[in-house]
Amino acid sequence: MEKIRRKLKKSFSFAIEGILYTLKTQPNMRIHLGVGFLAVAFGLVFEIENYEWLALVIVIGFVFILEIINTAIETLVDLYTEEYHHLAKVAKDTAAGAVMVAAIMSVCVGLMIFLPKIINWFF
């Protein structure tokens, strides 16, 4: 049982290192984190419903996950070759595109949740 616990602890440690690496090296991840905190703050201020929290948590998590995967893909491509290669560019661009689609999706969800509340707050 102790061996399993040590392996699990090591596994979590590696995962946390990966998240921290992404936060330290990727400016976009820091932007996503800031916007995510802002969305959570808005959720607390406007006391959003449980289903709205669910949508918010899903899209924020989705953006974080894709940014981490994007970082892994870019790092692997850079490890493989320092020379320009069309397929390396395609791999990097499509991974970045996935993050962008998720970010746009999260903005849309945020607008659907918060825009009516902001409008009602002013009028």
Buried (B, 14 or more C-beta within 10 A) or exposed (E): EEEEEEEEEEEEEEEEEEEEBBBEEBEBBBEBBEBBEEBBEBBEEBEBEEEBBEBBBEBBEBBBEBBBBBBBBBEEBEEEEEEEEEEBEEBBEEBBEBBBEBBEBBBEBBEEBBEEBEEEEEE
